[in-house]
Amino acid sequence: MTTTDTSSRLAERYGSSRTLGPRWLLPVAFTGVVLAGLVVAVTGYLSFGSAPIEAGVTRWTIVSDTEVSVKLEVRRDDESRPGICLVRAKAQDLGEVGRIEVNIPPDTTYVDATLSTTSRAVIAEVYGCKYA
């Protein structure tokens, strides 16, 4: 019995060995998957990453039943550009009772503002900011 005869008998008994396709297919498929993952990661970062300008309320004081004083801390990627932040006041039932657009001058980190309210507010918050 020869080797060729043995391998043909084995092929008849167990079937011939399977080929996975061309040798270049696996590296190309792997590279495609890595590139697709990179595109998803960059898109997610650009969509959900940090905003170019954002602010937070560092201090708020209820002045009266119709007025709230707030101090904002502004963080932005370009300090030389002016911005606008929308600040709102909420009542005990979380309904909005006051709203104001606060202008943020260039090169400013902290800004004070006073909101007029329709009834007593219990909290003030920044709704959002954008460059002017």
Backbone as numpy.savetxt, mean C-alpha at the origin, in Angstrom:
# Nx Ny Nz CAx CAy CAz Cx Cy Cz
22.08 -63.47 -24.31 21.23 -62.30 -24.31 22.13 -61.07 -24.31
21.85 -60.14 -25.21 22.67 -58.93 -25.33 22.00 -57.79 -24.60
22.75 -56.71 -24.50 22.23 -55.52 -23.80 21.05 -54.93 -24.55
21.13 -54.91 -25.86 20.04 -54.38 -26.66 18.80 -55.21 -26.48
19.01 -56.54 -26.46 17.89 -57.44 -26.26 17.27 -57.25 -24.88
18.10 -57.05 -23.89 17.61 -56.84 -22.52 16.84 -55.54 -22.41
17.37 -54.49 -23.01 16.67 -53.21 -22.90 15.37 -53.22 -23.69
15.31 -53.94 -24.80 14.05 -54.02 -25.53 13.03 -54.84 -24.75
13.49 -55.90 -24.05 12.58 -56.69 -23.23 12.06 -55.86 -22.05
12.95 -55.07 -21.46 12.52 -54.20 -20.35 11.52 -53.15 -20.84
11.77 -52.61 -22.03 10.86 -51.61 -22.59 9.51 -52.21 -22.88
9.50 -53.46 -23.35 8.22 -54.13 -23.60 7.48 -54.38 -22.30
8.23 -54.75 -21.29 7.60 -55.10 -20.01 7.13 -53.87 -19.23
7.99 -52.83 -19.15 7.69 -51.67 -18.31 7.36 -50.40 -19.09
7.49 -50.43 -20.38 7.27 -49.24 -21.19 8.56 -48.47 -21.36
8.62 -47.66 -22.39 9.85 -46.91 -22.64 9.93 -45.73 -21.68
11.13 -45.23 -21.47 11.32 -44.11 -20.54 10.68 -42.85 -21.13
10.11 -42.05 -20.26 9.44 -40.83 -20.70 10.47 -39.71 -20.85
10.24 -38.86 -21.80 11.07 -37.66 -21.94 10.26 -36.48 -21.45
10.94 -35.58 -20.83 10.28 -34.41 -20.26 10.17 -33.26 -21.25
10.62 -33.44 -22.44 10.58 -32.38 -23.43 11.98 -31.86 -23.66
12.07 -30.80 -24.40 13.39 -30.23 -24.69 14.09 -29.78 -23.40
15.40 -29.80 -23.44 16.20 -29.45 -22.26 16.06 -27.97 -21.90
15.75 -27.13 -22.87 15.65 -25.69 -22.62 14.34 -25.30 -21.95
13.35 -26.18 -21.94 12.03 -25.84 -21.44 12.02 -25.53 -19.94
12.71 -26.31 -19.15 12.71 -26.11 -17.69 13.34 -24.77 -17.30
14.53 -24.39 -17.81 15.08 -23.08 -17.44 14.22 -21.91 -17.91
13.62 -22.04 -19.09 12.77 -20.96 -19.60 11.51 -20.83 -18.74
10.91 -21.94 -18.37 9.72 -21.91 -17.52 10.05 -21.32 -16.15
11.18 -21.70 -15.58 11.60 -21.19 -14.28 11.81 -19.68 -14.35
12.49 -19.21 -15.40 12.73 -17.79 -15.57 11.41 -17.03 -15.74
10.48 -17.59 -16.46 9.18 -16.96 -16.64 8.42 -16.81 -15.33
8.47 -17.84 -14.51 7.79 -17.79 -13.21 8.43 -16.74 -12.30
9.76 -16.67 -12.31 10.46 -15.69 -11.48 10.13 -14.27 -11.95
10.12 -14.04 -13.26 9.79 -12.71 -13.78 8.34 -12.33 -13.47
7.42 -13.27 -13.57 6.03 -12.99 -13.24 5.90 -12.62 -11.76
6.59 -13.32 -10.89 6.58 -13.00 -9.46 7.15 -11.63 -9.19
8.19 -11.26 -9.91 8.80 -9.95 -9.75 7.84 -8.84 -10.18
7.13 -9.05 -11.27 6.15 -8.07 -11.74 5.04 -7.90 -10.72
4.55 -8.98 -10.14 3.51 -8.90 -9.12 4.02 -8.17 -7.89
5.25 -8.43 -7.48 5.81 -7.77 -6.29 5.96 -6.27 -6.52
6.48 -5.86 -7.67 6.67 -4.44 -7.94 5.32 -3.73 -8.06
4.36 -4.35 -8.72 3.03 -3.76 -8.85 2.38 -3.60 -7.47
2.50 -4.59 -6.63 1.94 -4.50 -5.28 2.60 -3.41 -4.46
3.92 -3.29 -4.58 4.62 -2.25 -3.82 4.19 -0.86 -4.28
4.10 -0.67 -5.61 3.70 0.64 -6.12 2.25 0.96 -5.79
1.39 -0.04 -5.74 -0.02 0.19 -5.45 -0.29 0.36 -3.96
0.37 -0.44 -3.14 0.05 -0.45 -1.72 1.19 0.01 -0.83
2.27 0.51 -1.41 3.41 1.00 -0.64 3.08 2.30 0.07
4.07 2.90 0.65 3.83 4.14 1.38 3.44 5.26 0.44
2.58 6.12 0.92 2.08 7.25 0.12 3.17 8.32 0.03
3.19 9.11 -1.05 4.20 10.16 -1.17 4.04 11.27 -0.13
2.80 11.48 0.34 2.55 12.45 1.40 1.47 11.88 2.31
1.72 11.93 3.61 0.74 11.45 4.58 0.91 12.23 5.87
-0.13 12.24 6.66 -0.11 13.00 7.90 -0.85 12.24 8.99
-0.56 12.60 10.21 -1.23 12.01 11.36 -1.52 13.09 12.38
-2.56 12.89 13.15 -2.91 13.84 14.22 -2.03 13.51 15.42
-1.21 14.45 15.83 -0.36 14.24 17.01 -1.04 14.72 18.29
-1.97 15.68 18.13 -2.68 16.21 19.30 -3.98 16.81 18.83
-5.04 16.57 19.57 -6.31 17.24 19.29 -6.94 17.63 20.61
-7.61 18.77 20.57 -8.23 19.33 21.77 -9.65 19.77 21.43
-10.60 19.35 22.25 -11.98 19.80 22.09 -12.06 21.18 22.73
-12.16 22.21 21.91 -12.20 23.59 22.41 -13.58 23.92 22.96
-14.63 23.53 22.21 -16.00 23.77 22.65 -16.90 22.75 21.95
-18.21 22.90 22.11 -19.15 22.00 21.43 -19.13 22.18 19.92
-18.55 23.28 19.44 -18.55 23.54 18.00 -17.15 23.78 17.43
-16.12 23.35 18.18 -14.76 23.62 17.69 -13.76 22.59 18.21
-12.86 22.16 17.32 -11.79 21.22 17.67 -10.48 21.77 17.12
-9.45 21.72 17.94 -8.12 22.16 17.53 -7.25 20.91 17.32
-6.51 20.86 16.20 -5.66 19.70 15.91 -4.26 20.15 15.54
-3.29 19.27 15.80 -1.91 19.47 15.37 -1.55 18.27 14.50
-1.12 18.53 13.26 -0.78 17.48 12.31 0.72 17.35 12.17
1.18 16.12 12.03 2.57 15.86 11.66 2.55 15.32 10.23
3.24 16.00 9.34 3.22 15.67 7.91 4.55 15.00 7.53
4.44 13.88 6.79 5.61 13.18 6.25 5.43 13.11 4.74
6.46 13.50 4.01 6.37 13.47 2.55 7.74 13.20 1.94
7.71 12.74 0.70 8.97 12.41 0.04 9.63 13.63 -0.59
8.90 14.71 -0.78 9.46 15.93 -1.35 9.04 17.11 -0.46
9.94 17.53 0.41 9.61 18.60 1.38 9.36 19.95 0.72
9.82 20.13 -0.51 9.69 21.44 -1.16 8.31 21.65 -1.79
7.48 20.61 -1.86 6.16 20.73 -2.49 5.07 20.97 -1.44
4.14 21.89 -1.70 3.03 22.10 -0.76 2.01 20.97 -0.89
1.25 20.77 0.16 0.24 19.72 0.15 -1.07 20.19 0.74
-2.07 19.31 0.64 -3.39 19.56 1.22 -3.82 18.29 1.94
-4.27 18.45 3.19 -4.77 17.30 3.95 -6.22 17.57 4.36
-7.02 16.55 4.27 -8.42 16.63 4.69 -8.51 16.06 6.10
-8.96 16.89 7.03 -9.09 16.50 8.43 -10.57 16.52 8.77
-11.01 15.49 9.49 -12.43 15.46 9.87 -12.57 15.17 11.35
-13.67 15.65 11.91 -14.00 15.44 13.31 -15.21 14.51 13.37
-15.21 13.63 14.37 -16.32 12.69 14.53 -16.94 12.81 15.91
-18.24 12.53 15.95 -18.99 12.57 17.20 -18.92 11.21 17.90
-19.58 11.08 19.02 -19.60 9.85 19.81 -20.13 8.66 18.98
-21.11 8.90 18.12 -21.69 7.82 17.31 -20.90 7.57 16.02
-19.70 8.18 15.91 -18.78 8.06 14.77 -19.29 8.76 13.51
-20.33 9.56 13.65 -20.78 10.38 12.52 -19.88 11.60 12.37
-19.68 12.00 11.13 -18.82 13.15 10.87 -19.55 14.43 11.25
-18.88 15.28 12.05 -19.48 16.53 12.49 -18.69 17.75 12.04
-17.56 17.53 11.40 -16.77 18.65 10.91 -15.71 18.17 9.94
-15.34 19.06 9.01 -14.35 18.71 7.99 -13.65 19.99 7.54
-12.34 19.88 7.28 -11.59 21.04 6.81 -10.42 20.55 5.94
-10.11 21.35 4.91 -8.91 21.10 4.11 -7.81 21.98 4.68
-6.72 21.36 5.07 -5.60 22.09 5.67 -4.49 22.20 4.64
-4.07 23.42 4.35 -2.95 23.64 3.43 -1.64 23.40 4.16
-0.78 22.62 3.56 0.52 22.30 4.15 1.58 23.05 3.35
2.20 24.07 3.92 3.23 24.82 3.20 4.48 23.96 2.97
5.30 24.34 1.99 6.56 23.60 1.77 7.46 23.69 3.00
8.28 22.69 3.15 9.28 22.63 4.24 8.66 22.76 5.62
7.46 22.23 5.82 6.78 22.27 7.11 6.48 20.85 7.55
6.76 20.55 8.82 6.49 19.21 9.35 5.25 19.21 10.24
5.04 20.27 11.02 3.89 20.35 11.93 2.98 21.52 11.53
1.68 21.27 11.55 0.70 22.30 11.18 -0.44 22.26 12.19
-0.88 23.43 12.62 -2.04 23.55 13.52 -3.26 23.96 12.71
-4.43 23.43 13.07 -5.68 23.79 12.39 -6.83 23.74 13.40
-7.88 24.48 13.10 -9.08 24.49 13.93 -10.28 24.15 13.07
-11.04 23.16 13.51 -12.24 22.72 12.78 -13.48 23.26 13.46
-14.40 23.75 12.67 -15.73 24.08 13.17 -16.59 22.83 13.03
-17.38 22.54 14.05 -18.19 21.32 14.04 -19.66 21.66 14.22
-20.52 20.76 13.77 -21.96 20.97 13.91 -22.47 20.53 15.28
-21.74 19.65 15.95 -22.05 19.23 17.31 -20.75 18.83 17.99
-20.83 18.39 19.22 -19.62 18.07 19.98 -18.87 16.89 19.34
-17.59 17.10 19.07 -16.73 16.06 18.52 -15.99 15.35 19.65
-15.63 14.09 19.41 -14.85 13.35 20.40 -13.49 12.95 19.85
-13.31 13.07 18.52 -12.04 12.70 17.91 -11.86 13.47 16.61
-10.60 13.68 16.26 -10.25 14.28 14.96 -9.25 13.34 14.29
-9.38 13.21 12.96 -8.49 12.30 12.22 -8.21 12.86 10.84
-7.07 12.43 10.29 -6.72 12.81 8.92 -7.37 11.79 7.99
-8.16 12.30 7.05 -8.82 11.42 6.08 -7.90 11.08 4.92
-7.07 12.05 4.51 -6.13 11.80 3.42 -5.38 13.06 3.07
-4.28 12.89 2.34 -3.45 14.01 1.90 -3.05 13.82 0.45
-2.71 14.95 -0.19 -2.20 14.91 -1.56 -1.35 16.15 -1.77
-0.53 16.13 -2.81 0.24 17.31 -3.15 -0.68 18.32 -3.83
-0.45 19.59 -3.55 -1.28 20.65 -4.13 -0.90 20.90 -5.58
